[in-house]
Amino acid sequence: MGRRAASFTQSAVTRAVKATVAAGLDVARVEVLPDGTITVITKRQEGVDDCGLSPLDQWKATRNAS
C-alpha cells in the first residue's frame, strides 16, 4: 500500500496564520481536517460587536462582565 499525498502543507498553514494576523486578529488555534481544510480560530477581542447574539444575550454578557 502506497503512501498518499499530504492533504495540506506546513506552508499553507503558515500562510493562513500570517493572513489572519495581518488582518489584525489574534490566533487562538488552527484546526486541520483530514480533507485538508484549514480553519483558523481567533480569540475574542474586547469591544467587538456581537451581531450574532440576541439583545438578551448581549445584555447578559455585559452584566456578567462587571
C-alpha positions in Angstrom: 0.0 0.0 0.0 1.5 3.3 -1.1 1.7 6.5 0.9 -0.9 9.1 -0.1 -0.1 12.7 -0.7 -0.5 15.2 2.1 -3.8 17.0 2.0 -2.2 20.2 3.4 1.3 21.6 3.8 3.0 23.5 6.5 3.4 26.5 4.2 -0.4 26.5 3.6 -1.0 26.7 7.4 1.7 29.4 7.8 0.1 31.5 5.0 -3.4 31.2 6.7 -2.0 32.2 10.1 0.0 35.1 8.6 -3.0 36.4 6.7 -5.1 36.2 9.9 -2.5 38.2 11.9 -2.2 40.7 9.0 -6.0 41.2 9.3 -5.5 42.3 12.9 -6.9 39.2 14.6 -5.3 37.1 17.3 -5.0 33.4 16.5 -6.2 31.1 19.2 -5.7 27.8 17.4 -5.6 26.2 14.0 -7.6 23.1 13.0 -6.8 20.9 10.0 -9.4 18.4 8.9 -8.5 15.1 7.2 -9.7 16.5 3.8 -7.1 19.4 4.0 -9.5 22.1 5.2 -7.6 24.6 7.3 -9.6 26.6 9.9 -8.1 29.4 11.9 -9.9 30.1 15.2 -9.4 33.6 16.5 -9.5 34.9 20.0 -12.4 37.1 21.0 -11.5 40.7 21.1 -12.8 43.3 23.6 -15.2 45.9 22.1 -16.2 43.8 19.1 -20.0 43.9 18.5 -21.6 40.5 18.8 -24.0 40.8 15.8 -24.9 37.1 16.1 -26.2 37.4 19.6 -29.7 38.3 20.5 -30.3 41.5 22.5 -31.0 39.4 25.6 -27.7 37.5 25.2 -25.8 40.8 24.7 -27.3 42.2 27.8 -26.4 39.1 29.8 -22.8 39.3 28.5 -22.5 42.9 29.7 -24.0 42.1 33.1 -21.6 39.1 33.7 -18.6 41.2 32.6 -19.0 43.6 35.5 
